[in-house]
Structures are given as C-alpha cells and as structure tokens.
Amino acid sequence: MTYGQVLLGILISAVLSENFILVKFYGICPFMGVSKKIDTALGMGMAVTFVMALASAACYAVNLLLIRLELQYMQTVAFILVIASIVQVVEMFLKKMVPALYKALGIFLPLITTNCAVLGVALVNAQQEYDFLQSVINGACGGLGFTLAIVLFASVRERVDKADCPQCFRGYPLALIAAGLIALAFMGFSGLKIF
Amino acid sequence: MEILIAVGILGGLGLIFGLVLGAASKMFYVETDPRLELLSDALPGANCGGCGYAGCAGYAEAVLAGEAEIGLCGAGGNESAKAMAAIMGVEIGEQTRRVALVRCSGYLGVDESGKVTGARRKAEYEGFKDCLAASKVGGNGVLACKFGCLGYGNCVKACQYDAITVVDGVAKVDSEKCVGCMACATACPRNLIIPVAYDKHVIIACASHAKGAVTVRGCSQGCIGCGICTKICPHAAITVEKNLAVIDYDKCTECGLCAAVCPKKLIASPVDTPEEILAIVRASMKNK
C-alpha cells in the first residue's frame, strides 16, 4: 500500500465509515443543538472543520513533546489546553483579519471549545500514531464528515418539524429518532475497504 | 521526580499559551465604538423584540448606525430614550407610553338576578388549551361571539413581563407592568389586542363588528352599535363604525359622559360614582 493510498483511506474513512458523529458518537451536543436550520448547521460544520484541522496539527506537535518526555498519560489534559487556546486565538485573529468570516463563524467558535469531536480527533490521531500529514487529513476530513452529518440531519429536521405527528413526539423525541435512523444508514459504510 | 516534570511541562505549556493569548489580544485588538456599550447599557436588556430588532444589542447597533430612531423601546420608556439621546447627542421630546389593551369585556359572571353574564360558550371545549386551536373549532371557534377573547392565554405565554392574566375567561392587561412591546398582539389569533396611550382612561373594550342582535346573542357585554354615546359626546369624539363604537383620542377630553350613558356599561371611564356622573351630565346640559 503506497503512502497516497493510506491517505486516501484515512480520508474516506473519516468522512464515511468512521464518521465522528454517526459512527463514533462524538460531538453529539452541537449535532442536536445547532441543527434546527440548514444555514446554521453549515456554519457550525465549517467552523468545526477549520478548528479540527488546526487542532490536529497543533496537538501533533504537543504529542511529540509528550512522547519524548514519556508523559502520554497527560494527553487529554494537554490537548484540552491546546484546543481551548487555539480556539481563542483563532477567534481573535478572525475578528481582526477576516471580519466577514468572523461574522459567519463568530457565534459558533466559542461553542467548539467544548466540542468533544475536536478532542476526539486529537486523541485518535495519537492512538493511531498518525504522522503530521495523516493527522491533519484525519482532522479536516473528520470535520467534513461532521458537516455532512449535521447538514443532512438539519435538512431532515426542517421537514420533520412541519410534520403532523403526535404531541408527545414533537421536537427532540422525533429528532432523536431521526438521528438514530441516519446513524443506522451510516453504519452501512462500516467495513468499507478501498484497498 | 517524574511528577515534577509533568507539572513543570503542563505549567510551562499553560504559561506559553497564556502569553500567546495575551499577545494575541493586544495584536488583534479591534476598536469598537464605546458608544455601543453605553447604548446597550441604556436599554433594559430584556430582548423582547418590541422595537423590531433582534434583541437589545441589535437595536443599539441599529441606533449607532443611524438606521433606527431613538425611542422605539417600550420597555425602557422615557428614561432609556433620554439616556440614548444623550449618548448620541440629539434632542428628544417626551415619549408617550403605550400599553396593550384587550378589546373584550366578556368576563364570565353572574348578575343580581342570577343570570349568567359574559361571553356565551357554544359548547364544551376539551381540546388543547390554546387560543389558536380553540379558534379553529368549526363555526368560528368555541365562543358564540366570533370576536371575543378565547381565554386560553396565548398572550399570557407571549408576555415576558407577567403583565397579562386571564380573569374570568378574558385576558386582562396590567397597565403598570405592561411595557407596550405588543408581543401579545402578535400571539392573539383574533387580533384583539391593540396599543393605547397609558394615560387614556376612556376605552372601549369590545371588538365585535357583528350586528347588534348577533352580538347580544353571543355576549351580554358586547357593543351593539346603538350610538347613544355618539349622540351624547359633546366633542364628536365617538363614532360607530361597522356596529362598533370607536373613540378618536385627538378629540376626546375624557369627560366620561359616554361611559355614563352606555347601556352595556362597556366604556371604561375615569369617574364611576353616580354623583360624579350626574355632575358631568348637568355640566353638559348647561353647555347646550
């Protein structure tokens, strides 16, 4: 298997067969919370993709340091520190340099600090011993998988909200059932092997 | 020893990130107009949306950009309008305070002879306790009057200031608590709620445009458009439009004469003892 094939395998599995939300069940809070409208879901997805790629890169560097000092058991704490700082710096940077992007992502960025998908991708990268490029691809494509899942789910919810259903199913109960059905569909990708 | 290394490394990382954050907050500092914060402080912060903007911050931004007028905030009233005008450096006159009025008087009750008064129910209603649902029941809803207050409190739910309660089957606004955001008016499926000036006391709390006979069948308290008030009014401030008396507040002097003669006792008035009413009638006779 060539290195390119490995990268392609990571890309496909991060988006589909190992989807962070629907297969691994990371980042469920924004998945349920910010999926009432397709527009906001897309905004959240883009912000998460951006931060996940960045966090993968930064956590890779920190992980190298931890391995050198044999402090791998501190990974979780160190990664949380890194992710929280990155999100803050990115927010300030965008506010100054790219106000348009800040307006689009602005309200979602602080929410991402507590998104476990971001911490999850860093820990998975460390566990799988991915190198730098693999980590970044896993992060970015994991984010794209998140976007795919949340946008799909938001479009389902927009329709379901208008449906005439029993009172006891309105709102979250029906959303949870819909989420379960989409997750079932994504389970179909498990065992997907390209090479 | 190992634990010291761990503590040192994490502490060091934290310190570095802290310094980076500190530097970044200096480097990427964005200047915002200091007036924005002052304007936000001058607003009540209830985010009721009565001004037509998305929350108080949205209104403050619109005022700063010159897109919105000062004084749209009902909750803040005079005080916040003056504070905002001072911040923006403009003059502003007194604001008239508006409050919501529910145009229905069909309170359920029993009069001296033991007869049930108020809006008549056509049937028992067992559905959702919701005005919209109750108004959709076949034959113009559960009330015999198709203009009456249904009393399931959609307006009560819409009110952020606890200013509306349902009393004897009809919603009632507490003018002291009401800030005039009119969120209740939007929530009412029968469009019963309108804004009136806070200091006006002569009000007609009925919205029935049905013919007199139909109104009487549906409610003991409804305006039947008899026109007695229009004849007695010395300032021609009341007219009957489509079987309903309407007050022109530009002409009304709040003498209370209309309230005194209304056969349905429908018009709320500033005076209510018989002696006071008699004095008003005598005074008007003298003028004629």
Chai-1 contact restraints between the chains, C-beta under 6 A:
chainA,res_idxA,chainB,res_idxB,connection_type,confidence,min_distance_angstrom,max_distance_angstrom,comment,restraint_id
A,L71,B,A6,contact,1.0,0.0,6.0,A-B,restraint_1
A,M74,B,A6,contact,1.0,0.0,6.0,A-B,restraint_2
A,L81,B,L13,contact,1.0,0.0,6.0,A-B,restraint_3
A,S85,B,F17,contact,1.0,0.0,6.0,A-B,restraint_4
A,Q88,B,L21,contact,1.0,0.0,6.0,A-B,restraint_5
A,V89,B,A24,contact,1.0,0.0,6.0,A-B,restraint_6
A,M92,B,A24,contact,1.0,0.0,6.0,A-B,restraint_7
A,M92,B,F28,contact,1.0,0.0,6.0,A-B,restraint_8
A,F93,B,F28,contact,1.0,0.0,6.0,A-B,restraint_9
A,K95,B,V30,contact,1.0,0.0,6.0,A-B,restraint_10
A,K96,B,F28,contact,1.0,0.0,6.0,A-B,restraint_11
A,K96,B,V30,contact,1.0,0.0,6.0,A-B,restraint_12
